[in-house]
């Protein structure tokens, strides 16, 4: 089924075999959780769980050194998503993490954008736009630098920066302090896509809506804990990038049945399913639709989730229109 993928992190998109190969080439030893014990589950209600998750992510990121590795990640993400039916992928990257190996944040983002443009032209690959993401763990002045960088390369279609995000542990930093960076991105016409409502509850969603005026929220699932917050999300037309697999792996919810996908959809929220970090969690985009199936979503409802992902995306109109038409074809051809 055609779809768009709007919540995928750069390092976290890697194939597990790729990071293992990169580590061996550099003589680095990966944690056992990325070797024999993979995939991993965490308990992030306790901050030690998040620290463990972040430590694994940092170990994988340490294997990404240089232009060839960065290009490989973009290419494999586009091909893997294309194989699962994604027509459009918005890949999220913080270029500061890779800048030391390629001469700065500008060369880092240019490498990612160039490979996104190249691979998008290949048969079978998803077309790729890039989201530049700031980190809550760093000073807000750095977020403004990244917003200006994103604005410089803002555009439409594959190989352009299409959005600006804010990621990492939402228990860190003051959301309001990042408003100036989001104002820069807004003036550049970028989609505003901060994380909120994953590790913290509806109050974090409300704060993000009020201070950053986002187009989408990364996760946002905990908006269901306050009916007024959920109503606001739906009324404001803020799409939610829901990642069931990572919600379970990070301990946000204990069981698949606890993921409030049905409640979000029934409340009128636009939902775009995402895989978040397949490298860590071991599940890609199609697996998220399989979760929806386990939650008793019908074919028609799965098709509507796919439509929502496309409508909430910054894909070019030609890509959206063709994919939406093909979703109708998929639905018509699906046995009852």
Secondary structure, DSSP 4 states (H G I P E B T S, - for coil): --EEEEEEETGGGS-HHHHHHHHHHHTPPPPGGGTTT-S----TTSHHHHHHHHHHHHHHHTT--SHHHHHHHHHHHHHHHHHTTEEEEEEEE-GGGTGGGTTSHHHHHHHHHHHHHHHHTSTTPPEEEEEEEEETTS-HHHHHHHHHHHHHTB-SSTTSEEEEEEES-TTSS-GGGGHHHHHHHHHTT-EEEEEESSSS-HHHHHHHHHHH--SEEEE-GGGGGSHHHHHHHHHHT-EEEE-HHHHHHTTSSSSGGGSTHHHHHHTT--EEE--B-HHHH---HHHHHHHHHHTT--HHHHHHHHHHHHHTS---HHHHHHHHHHHHHHHHHS--
